[in-house]
Amino acid sequence: MKRGMAALWAGATVVLAAGGFFLGCKLMKTPAGNTEQSTAAELVNETAAETVSAVSETTTAVMETTVTTEETKPATSEVTETETTTAIADDSLVYPDPYAFVMSGYVSTKKSNLMMRIRPDADAACVFSEGIERGKPVEVYGSSMGTDGTMWYFVKYNGYEGWSKAVYITKEAPAPIQEETPKNNPQDDYVQPDHYLDYGNHCETIVGELNLRSGPGEGYHSYLKLPKGAQLEELGYNDNSDWIFTCYNGQYGWAKTMNNGKVYIQFTGGMAKPVIYLYPQRETVVDVKLSLKTSELSTTYPDYGDGWHVLAKPDGSLLNLADGTHHAYLFWDSRNDRTHYDFSEGFCVSGKETEAFLKEKLTYMGLTESEMNDFIVYWLPKMEHNNYNLISFQKDAYAEAAELTVTPKPDSMLRVFMAYVPLEKPTEVKPQKLITFERNGYTVVEWGGTELS
């Protein structure tokens, strides 16, 4: 409105000035004593009338312009909604600081294409859906630590810009991957397993003359006899079967792991140092029992017997009622672990970053500082000297393989079990979604892990 009034007065001023100039010109041109011409007073009146008329017209035009402007202006609610939408949407590309050319490199992923994201965050939107194929050249224009605790590069590729994990970009072009797919045996076609394993368990035969057959059953053709001490790796399996799909001396086939309780093939891995903490709200006598489905109990402390029978206190201290000894937790481990761990999701972490990674993830999942320190003191020496570790915190696979029964039943229970594979080179894996644990009332906490070779 103020702008409209300003325009009105500006227009009026211009018109009045023009009128004065017109009047002066008329007076100068009118001959003295000419009765046919208007007198000076008449000229003034005439000019004033013309000026008022012009001002009126200008005022009307300005008012019309003002109305038009007000009608054209967007409604306040529409502007607010637009601004709100912009504030909520977080889809703009984040640039590094500083933004400068660093190096040229190549994508060196193993299986999947390398994704470019708008931020150094595995959950951020992708710049384009296909990703960059292994071996393609890229240019690096900056770096930043990502939300997953690993280094990310800001890269340019084929007109695109975005963030990619630094471990998958190397200065030298990677060699082509040699596909390691089983080939048919000349003697017979083998039965394909229901499930192939990217990271299988290492094992060895503990009996001699064990048949390697074309399928998971005694009726299938035998290719050869496996000697005692033959080193094998489980490459695949069928559900609810005691047979493993493996390879020996270039021959792919099936071998039986056990029969009527007698073990033919011993797995070298085991569930290492699961420990159990009990936190009742008041002193409570607690019974703890384990039921292992895919491994055998190896060492326990205090002695497991037919189950632990302890007096648990709110501060976590335990009195073993079998022998009167005091403990901070219950310890167990297992051997001959045949569990098929899930690595479809996880994290690839460099050895030197393992400590920081474990602190972040274990704290997020709900371990106390004391519990986390116990975990790290045991596992860090085994992991930090590896080039990389592929880490996945197990859920259903572990819960089904090692059932834990606590009486009386706790109000909340947390079981953290880490499976990892040492790697010479990094690999890309879908980031694992972890859940934060809330301690409510009488709480039981367990942690443990296993290494797959």
Phi, psi and omega per residue, in radians:
M1 nan -0.743 3.135
K2 -1.095 -0.686 3.110
R3 -1.095 -0.648 3.135
G4 -1.119 -0.776 3.141
M5 -1.144 -0.665 3.118
A6 -1.094 -0.727 3.105
A7 -1.109 -0.668 3.130
L8 -1.046 -0.908 -3.102
W9 -1.158 -0.619 3.108
A10 -1.098 -0.737 3.128
G11 -1.127 -0.737 -3.134
A12 -1.098 -0.736 -3.131
T13 -1.061 -0.746 3.131
V14 -1.095 -0.742 -3.105
V15 -1.155 -0.743 3.140
L16 -1.096 -0.713 3.119
A17 -1.105 -0.714 3.109
A18 -1.126 -0.671 3.125
G19 -1.119 -0.710 3.122
G20 -1.102 -0.727 3.133
F21 -1.111 -0.723 3.120
F22 -1.098 -0.716 3.133
L23 -1.101 -0.762 -3.138
G24 -1.064 -0.702 -3.139
C25 -1.122 -0.700 -3.126
K26 -1.125 -0.758 -3.107
L27 -1.108 -0.654 -3.119
M28 -1.210 -0.570 -3.064
K29 -1.515 -0.267 -3.065
T30 -1.406 2.156 3.136
P31 -1.196 2.525 3.116
A32 -1.200 2.446 3.082
G33 1.296 0.103 3.123
N34 -1.376 1.895 -3.069
T35 -1.295 -0.357 -3.128
E36 -1.338 -0.335 -3.134
Q37 -1.566 2.713 3.114
S38 -1.184 2.529 3.072
T39 -1.224 2.944 -3.139
A40 -1.037 -0.691 -3.127
A41 -1.143 -0.724 3.138
E42 -1.123 -0.676 3.121
L43 -1.095 -0.701 3.132
V44 -1.091 -0.793 -3.134
N45 -1.088 -0.747 -3.114
E46 -1.105 -0.779 -3.128
T47 -1.142 -0.711 3.124
A48 -1.068 -0.735 -3.138
A49 -1.095 -0.760 3.127
E50 -1.089 -0.669 -3.124
T51 -1.141 -0.793 3.129
V52 -1.057 -0.732 3.137
S53 -1.081 -0.738 3.138
A54 -1.140 -0.711 3.105
V55 -1.073 -0.726 3.138
S56 -1.061 -0.773 3.135
E57 -1.108 -0.714 3.141
T58 -1.124 -0.737 3.125
T59 -1.036 -0.778 -3.138
T60 -1.074 -0.754 -3.129
A61 -1.107 -0.756 -3.136
V62 -1.111 -0.737 3.137
M63 -1.109 -0.717 3.112
E64 -1.096 -0.711 3.118
T65 -1.117 -0.709 3.139
T66 -1.096 -0.768 3.138
V67 -1.102 -0.764 -3.141
T68 -1.056 -0.727 3.138
T69 -1.096 -0.769 3.133
E70 -1.098 -0.658 -3.133
E71 -1.224 -0.588 -3.103
T72 -1.313 -0.515 -3.079
K73 -1.077 2.299 -3.133
P74 -1.089 2.647 3.104
A75 -1.141 2.577 -3.102
T76 -1.022 -0.699 -3.111
S77 -1.104 -0.629 -3.139
E78 -1.171 -0.694 3.128
V79 -1.128 -0.766 -3.138
T80 -1.050 -0.770 -3.133
E81 -1.100 -0.707 3.134
T82 -1.124 -0.763 3.141
E83 -1.143 -0.678 3.134
T84 -1.113 -0.767 3.130
T85 -1.064 -0.720 3.137
T86 -1.123 -0.672 -3.116
A87 -1.182 -0.638 -3.091
I88 -1.336 -0.725 -3.095
A89 -1.138 2.275 -3.116
D90 -2.201 1.033 -3.038
D91 -2.028 0.326 3.137
S92 -1.559 2.576 -3.120
L93 -1.273 2.269 3.099
V94 -1.633 2.223 -3.133
Y95 -1.709 2.639 3.132
P96 -1.321 2.787 3.076
D97 -2.309 1.884 0.142
P98 -1.452 2.773 3.073
Y99 -1.803 1.811 -3.114
A100 -2.734 2.645 -3.134
F101 -1.085 2.296 -3.126
V102 -1.908 -0.907 -3.100
M103 -2.954 2.935 2.953
S104 -1.774 2.570 -3.118
G105 -2.664 -3.021 -3.123
Y106 -2.341 2.582 3.068
V107 -1.313 2.293 -3.066
S108 -2.251 0.646 3.067
T109 -1.156 2.783 -3.097
K110 -1.601 -0.816 -3.046
K111 -2.108 -0.968 -3.046
S112 -1.537 2.852 2.986
N113 -1.251 2.710 3.137
L114 -1.499 2.185 -3.106
M115 -1.521 2.527 3.013
M116 -1.868 2.247 -3.069
R117 -2.132 2.826 -3.055
I118 -1.339 -0.289 3.088
R119 -2.466 2.816 3.069
P120 -1.321 1.206 -3.029
D121 -2.643 2.172 -3.088
A122 -1.119 -0.333 3.127
D123 -1.645 -0.060 -3.122
A124 -1.288 2.805 -3.118
A125 -1.153 2.574 3.117
C126 -1.429 2.517 3.097
V127 -1.176 -0.733 2.971
F128 -2.587 2.644 -2.874
S129 -1.290 -0.481 -3.017
E130 -1.290 -0.567 -3.049
G131 1.354 3.113 -3.063
I132 -1.826 2.268 -3.117
E133 -1.244 2.671 3.072
R134 -0.980 2.379 3.100
G135 1.587 -0.186 -3.123
K136 -1.298 2.465 -3.141
P137 -1.380 2.510 3.089
V138 -2.388 2.871 3.042
E139 -2.068 2.405 -3.098
V140 -1.803 2.258 -3.097
Y141 -2.149 0.352 3.106
G142 2.708 2.996 -3.133
S143 -2.592 2.816 3.110
S144 -2.842 2.631 3.050
M145 -1.296 2.268 -3.103
G146 -1.469 2.985 3.123
T147 -1.158 -0.318 3.115
D148 -1.560 0.080 3.097
G149 1.480 0.102 3.117
T150 -1.959 2.858 -3.119
M151 -1.388 2.427 3.087
W152 -2.122 2.588 3.057
Y153 -1.907 2.519 2.973
F154 -1.603 2.010 -2.976
V155 -2.100 2.747 3.005
K156 -2.014 2.365 3.119
Y157 -2.657 2.081 3.002
N158 0.910 0.717 3.119
G159 1.548 -0.124 3.126
Y160 -1.713 2.692 3.022
E161 -2.286 2.510 3.113
G162 3.033 -3.102 -3.070
W163 -1.784 2.355 3.084
S164 -2.382 2.694 -3.134
K165 -1.141 2.310 -3.055
A166 -1.148 -0.509 -3.068
V167 -1.149 -0.302 -3.107
Y168 -1.764 0.254 3.105
I169 -2.196 2.108 -3.111
T170 -2.133 2.742 3.139
K171 -1.248 -0.586 -3.137
E172 -1.698 2.541 3.114
A173 -1.154 2.305 -3.125
P174 -1.262 2.644 3.078
A175 -1.276 2.633 3.094
P176 -1.042 2.493 3.137
I177 -1.354 2.285 3.050
Q178 -1.535 1.993 -3.124
E179 -1.118 2.204 -3.122
E180 -1.786 1.100 -3.128
T181 -1.688 2.436 3.133
P182 -1.011 2.490 3.093
K183 -1.933 2.666 -3.110
N184 -1.116 2.446 3.025
N185 -1.340 2.480 3.135
P186 -1.138 -0.460 -3.102
Q187 -1.267 -0.648 -3.039
D188 -2.926 2.779 3.025
D189 -1.473 2.280 3.138
Y190 -1.486 2.783 3.093
V191 -1.385 2.237 3.107
Q192 -1.229 2.397 3.106
P193 -1.249 2.699 3.083
D194 -1.167 -0.567 -3.087
H195 -2.349 2.198 2.975
Y196 -1.614 2.590 3.141
L197 -1.933 2.227 3.030
D198 -1.252 -0.620 -3.128
Y199 -2.322 1.646 -3.070
G200 -1.596 2.917 3.114
N201 -1.364 2.473 3.042
H202 -1.453 2.471 -3.102
C203 -2.660 2.989 3.096
E204 -2.601 2.654 3.129
T205 -1.339 2.419 3.094
I206 -1.992 0.139 2.992
V207 -2.262 2.764 3.104
G208 -1.688 2.871 3.074
E209 1.061 0.634 3.117
L210 -1.467 2.270 -3.080
N211 -1.264 2.403 2.918
L212 -1.822 1.941 -2.989
R213 -1.902 2.900 -3.122
S214 -1.354 -0.185 3.137
G215 -2.685 2.951 -3.081
P216 -1.438 1.193 3.128
G217 -3.088 2.731 -3.101
E218 -1.161 -0.372 -3.099
G219 -1.415 -0.134 -3.128
Y220 -1.469 2.682 -3.099
H221 -1.078 2.426 3.090
S222 -1.657 2.180 3.123
Y223 -1.362 -0.835 -3.045
L224 -2.783 3.039 3.109
K225 -1.833 2.269 3.110
L226 -1.503 2.283 3.118
P227 -1.330 2.825 3.050
K228 -1.124 2.357 -3.123
G229 1.504 0.135 3.103
A230 -1.127 2.255 -3.131
Q231 -1.513 2.153 -3.061
L232 -2.260 2.870 2.991
E233 -2.309 2.322 3.100
E234 -1.284 2.055 -3.109
L235 -1.748 -0.356 -3.121
G236 -2.948 2.997 -3.101
Y237 -2.801 2.855 2.967
N238 -1.935 2.613 3.132
D239 -1.103 2.504 3.069
N240 0.936 0.794 -3.123
S241 -2.340 2.509 3.076
D242 -1.612 0.205 3.139
W243 -1.824 2.590 3.046
I244 -2.119 2.579 3.023
F245 -1.589 2.207 -3.025
T246 -2.587 -3.020 3.134
C247 -2.478 2.406 3.088
Y248 -2.489 2.138 -3.117
N249 0.918 0.727 3.094
G250 1.429 -0.023 -3.139
Q251 -1.779 2.131 3.090
Y252 -1.622 2.431 3.133
G253 -3.137 -2.906 -3.033
W254 -2.030 2.414 3.104
A255 -2.269 2.501 -3.103
K256 -1.505 2.315 -3.066
T257 -1.506 -0.584 -3.125
M258 -2.797 2.864 3.133
N259 -2.642 2.088 -3.138
N260 0.914 0.747 3.095
G261 1.497 -0.230 3.107
K262 -1.499 2.218 -3.070
V263 -1.512 2.236 3.070
Y264 -1.743 -0.668 -3.116
I265 -2.165 2.205 -3.133
Q266 -1.799 2.208 3.081
F267 -1.488 2.364 -3.038
T268 -1.396 -0.336 -3.116
G269 -1.436 2.915 3.099
G270 -2.791 2.870 3.036
M271 -1.383 1.994 -2.978
A272 -1.736 2.201 3.043
K273 0.788 0.900 2.857
P274 -1.178 2.316 3.082
V275 -2.160 2.551 -3.037
I276 -2.094 2.185 3.082
Y277 -1.859 2.435 3.109
L278 -2.085 2.228 -3.127
Y279 -2.257 1.343 3.073
P280 -1.300 2.836 3.125
Q281 -1.399 -0.286 3.022
R282 -2.603 2.900 -3.125
E283 -0.967 2.212 -3.024
T284 -2.483 2.389 3.000
V285 -1.400 2.170 -3.019
V286 -2.197 2.388 3.012
D287 -1.868 2.326 -3.124
V288 -2.206 2.241 -3.133
K289 -2.288 2.521 3.090
L290 -2.004 2.505 3.026
S291 -2.288 1.813 -3.083
L292 -1.630 2.225 -3.078
K293 -1.695 -0.556 -3.012
T294 -2.210 0.341 3.053
S295 -2.779 3.025 -3.130
E296 -2.065 2.441 3.125
L297 -1.046 2.334 -3.067
S298 -1.952 -1.263 -3.118
T299 -2.115 2.427 3.088
T300 -2.345 2.629 3.065
Y301 -2.705 2.114 -0.086
P302 -1.097 2.989 -3.067
D303 -0.980 2.319 -3.062
Y304 -1.278 -0.724 -3.069
G305 1.051 -2.196 3.052
D306 -1.771 0.344 -3.126
G307 2.412 2.732 3.092
W308 -1.503 2.431 3.127
H309 -2.277 1.797 -2.976
V310 -2.288 2.778 2.954
L311 -1.749 1.989 -3.087
A312 -1.773 2.445 3.137
K313 -1.981 2.772 -3.089
P314 -1.019 -0.477 3.139
D315 -1.407 0.010 3.112
G316 1.668 -0.169 3.137
S317 -1.263 2.556 -3.041
L318 -2.199 2.473 2.994
L319 -1.984 2.021 3.122
N320 -1.329 1.989 -3.036
L321 -1.256 -0.282 -3.141
A322 -1.275 -0.610 -3.090
D323 -2.374 0.035 3.080
G324 1.356 0.221 3.132
T325 -1.499 2.700 -3.109
H326 -1.845 2.519 -3.055
H327 -2.544 2.712 3.053
A328 -1.582 -0.377 3.133
Y329 -2.868 3.001 3.073
L330 -1.761 2.293 -3.070
F331 -1.987 2.464 3.013
W332 -2.676 2.763 2.933
D333 -2.587 3.027 -3.078
S334 -2.397 2.924 3.103
R335 -2.279 3.001 3.131
N336 0.909 0.889 -3.060
D337 -1.388 2.017 -3.124
R338 -1.860 0.258 -3.110
T339 -1.157 2.391 3.066
H340 -1.645 1.690 -3.056
Y341 -1.356 2.624 -3.046
D342 -1.680 2.046 3.090
F343 -2.030 0.422 3.100
S344 -1.202 -0.408 3.054
E345 -2.324 2.662 3.128
G346 2.923 -2.672 -3.104
F347 -2.516 2.384 3.023
C348 -1.815 2.027 -2.983
V349 -2.198 2.342 3.073
S350 -1.190 2.633 -3.090
G351 -0.991 -0.721 -3.087
K352 -1.237 -0.268 3.123
E353 -1.766 0.097 -3.053
T354 -1.108 -0.748 -3.101
E355 -1.038 -0.874 -3.137
A356 -1.089 -0.701 3.130
F357 -1.063 -0.853 -3.100
L358 -1.120 -0.706 3.121
K359 -1.035 -0.793 -3.107
E360 -1.142 -0.881 -3.026
K361 -1.251 -0.711 -3.127
L362 -1.167 -0.672 3.077
T363 -1.128 -0.751 3.136
Y364 -1.070 -0.709 -3.101
M365 -1.292 -0.313 3.003
G366 2.105 0.135 3.071
L367 -1.275 2.522 3.032
T368 -1.289 2.970 3.137
E369 -1.056 -0.706 3.137
S370 -1.137 -0.787 3.122
E371 -1.125 -0.728 3.128
M372 -1.097 -0.741 3.132
N373 -1.102 -0.699 3.082
D374 -1.040 -0.749 3.134
F375 -1.079 -0.889 -3.040
I376 -1.165 -0.689 -3.137
V377 -1.041 -0.618 -3.137
Y378 -1.379 -0.776 -2.969
W379 -1.593 -0.518 -3.048
L380 -1.028 -0.764 3.128
P381 -1.062 -0.429 -3.133
K382 -1.474 -0.288 -2.962
M383 -2.034 -0.577 -2.961
E384 -1.222 -0.318 -3.135
H385 -1.621 -0.024 3.030
N386 -1.357 2.639 3.069
N387 -1.045 -0.870 3.108
Y388 -2.518 2.781 3.033
N389 -2.281 2.224 2.993
L390 -1.586 2.022 -2.986
I391 -2.072 2.331 3.051
S392 -2.460 2.204 3.092
F393 -1.463 2.099 -2.977
Q394 -1.434 2.586 3.124
K395 -2.105 -1.623 -3.048
D396 -1.106 -0.707 -3.088
A397 -1.013 -0.740 -3.128
Y398 -1.322 -0.764 -3.110
A399 -1.052 -0.640 3.130
E400 -1.346 -0.545 -3.100
A401 -1.379 -0.492 -3.090
A402 -2.389 1.552 -3.136
E403 -1.346 2.351 -3.118
L404 -2.080 2.168 3.133
T405 -2.071 2.149 -3.126
V406 -2.099 2.231 -3.141
T407 -2.216 2.198 0.004
P408 -1.196 2.718 -3.060
K409 -1.148 2.267 3.139
P410 -1.261 2.779 3.067
D411 -1.307 -0.538 3.125
S412 -2.583 2.507 -3.116
M413 -2.411 2.333 3.088
L414 -2.122 2.185 3.085
R415 -2.141 1.901 3.138
V416 -1.831 2.027 3.128
F417 -2.294 2.081 -3.069
M418 -1.800 2.205 2.969
A419 -1.906 2.377 -3.132
Y420 -2.506 2.741 3.119
V421 -2.217 2.116 3.041
P422 -1.186 2.368 -3.112
L423 -2.231 2.532 3.030
E424 -1.358 -0.636 -3.121
K425 -2.197 2.702 -3.140
P426 -1.231 2.729 3.060
T427 -2.364 2.687 -3.141
E428 -1.621 2.389 -3.115
V429 -2.503 2.569 3.106
K430 -1.114 2.203 -3.109
P431 -1.022 2.387 -3.102
Q432 -1.473 2.376 3.071
K433 -1.540 2.073 -3.135
L434 -1.800 2.692 -3.093
I435 -2.005 2.395 3.095
T436 -1.432 2.292 -3.101
F437 -1.611 2.390 3.084
E438 -1.942 2.230 3.132
R439 -1.505 2.020 3.132
N440 -2.203 2.064 3.089
G441 1.123 -2.486 -3.129
Y442 -1.169 2.043 -2.958
T443 -2.124 2.456 3.027
V444 -2.114 2.317 3.136
V445 -2.220 2.383 3.092
E446 -2.371 2.461 2.980
W447 -2.392 2.692 3.122
G448 -3.000 -2.996 3.136
G449 -3.021 3.090 3.085
T450 -2.690 2.621 3.077
E451 -1.936 2.265 3.047
L452 -1.813 2.277 -3.094
S453 -1.525 nan nan
